[in-house]
Amino acid sequence: PHCYSIDTAFLHPFSIADSSARRQLAMYLLAFLLISAHAFSPPHIPAQHNRFLATGLATGPPAPPLLQLRPLLTPLSSPRFTTALRYTNDPVGDIIAEINPAALAATLVAIAAIGFSFVQLLPSIGAAAFELTEAEEAATSAVASAYDNAAWEQEITEEGSKGYVNRRRLANEAKLAYQEGKMDREVRDKSLRYSETNLDFMAVLLRSVDPSPRQTLVTLGSGTGRSTLAAAALYPSLSKCVGIEFLPELVKLSNGYRGKVKGRKASSEFVAGDFTDDAISSRFLSNADIVFATATFFNRGELEASLDSLKVGAKVVTVDERLRGKRFKFVDEVNDAAGDLQLNTGYVYEVVA
């Protein structure tokens, strides 16, 4: 998990920030479920009609409407009819006949109300943007232009820009080259999923940390370096921004993009290595002031283990992963700044021990 970041958004009714809209949709959904259960539930069958003998015969008073009982045998010694239990040859018709019209109408009304509520909310979903300062907008635009510079790279597809699709292809090829000829136990990481950080979200996350001049920032799983270079452009007064990436091919791409980012930016460096290795951790993390990691696909516990060498007072920013352990004091939680959707969740921690 060393070449990925934020790329996906999850949309469901309760991700909508407007609390009144959430309550309204919740009420509609609850009403829909209750009414549907009543409208399509089968009629109550008394216990005395639900007795089956080993021979397939049942005795008792007349059967309910769905189960038609026909006389099979009339024993001379018994005053009661013994009847055979069989199902109708038109089960669909019987089900339709048993539907409660009033409940069905109420169900349709509930469906229409839910649909109307979603239609009212759709224009605002995804329409709002992160609120950035002028300097932040200039920095993120410089990085975006560096990565998607050519006209063909800027063309948008269903998967993102063509530039992103091409970088993902190159990352997948690098992953396959690394895994080729290796047994499963020899493969350090079997996923190595690639995606890219939303630059506006990156700006909001770093703003919550408030980096100081001459501090060092380290990105774990830096991929093609987009988030690392974004940090360098957003805070040019930083001493250095270091990206640690598992696949050497992506480190080479990162160094290529470094010269394409225009404007002021902090010094940057990209290193090929496993951030869980003690040598890497000791060299780069022991002096880090800020650590950034999109940990959506990290293996459980490996992030905390890699941060053992961090000094007291260092800040850790993670995406979609909470840190565990007494060393890390929770500072802040950062969601979609626009407030319409919970795209990803960022967490800010401080090392206290």
C-alpha positions, 0 to 999 in steps of 0.5 A: 500500500505505497502508491495511492491516495484519495480518489473515491466518494461514497454517496448515501442518504445519511452522508448529506450534511443538512440535518433536516434533510437527513431526518426527512429521508430517514422518516420516509425510509422508515415509513416505506419499510413499515408500509411495505412489510404490511402491504406484502405480508402473507395473511395470518394462518391460524396454528390449527391450519398449519399442521402437517402429518407424515402422510401429507394430510391435515385435519381441522376447520376450513383452510385460509384463502391461499390454501385450497383444501379439497376432500380426499377421503371420508372415513366411515368411522370418523365424523370429520373430513380428512382433507389433503393440503395442496397449493393453488396453481396460480400463486402469483394471482393469489399474492396479488389478491392478498395485497392490501390496496390501501397499504400499497397506495401508501407505499407508492406515496412514500416512494414518490416522497423519497424520490422527490427529496432526492431530486431536490437535493441532487443539484447541490450534491458535488456542486460545491467546492472546497473553500481555498485561499487565493494562494492555495488555489494558485499552488494547487493549480500549478501542481494540477497543470504540471501533471496534466499539461498536454491537451490530451492529458486534460481530457476527462473520461469516466475514470478521471483525466487521461493523464491520471489514467495514463499514470495509473497504467504506468503504476500498474505496470510497475506493480506487475513487474515487481510481482512477476516471478515471485511467490506470494510470501516473497511479495511485500505488498500484494495490492499497491493500488494507485489513485491520486489525492484531491489537491483541494482536500490536501490543501484543507488537510495541511491547513489544519496542521498549520505548518511552520517555516523550516519544518520537514514533511514526509509523505508515506506511499507518495506514488508519482509525487503529486501530494508531496509536490502539492505540500511543497507548493502550498507551503514553500517555506518548509525546509523539505518535503520527502516522498517515500515510495515503494516502486522505483518506477514511480519515484522516477516519475515523481522526479520528472514532475518535480521540475514541471511545477511552476512557482515557489515551492519548498525543496523536495526529495523522492526516495524508493523504499519501504517506509516500514523498514527500520532504516528508512524510518530512522533516516527520514521519519525521526526528524520529520515534523509532519507526516502525511499518509493516505492509509485507505489500503494500508495493512492494519498496524503497519502505519503505527509501527512505522511511526515509532521513531517520530519525535514528540510534537510531530503531527501526523495527518492520515486519510481514512485511518485512525491511529491507535496507541497512547503515543498519538493524541487526536487533534482534529477531524477534517471532512469535506469542507463544502459540506455536501458529501463525506468524500473522505475523512482526514485525521490529525494527530500529535505525538505526545510520548 
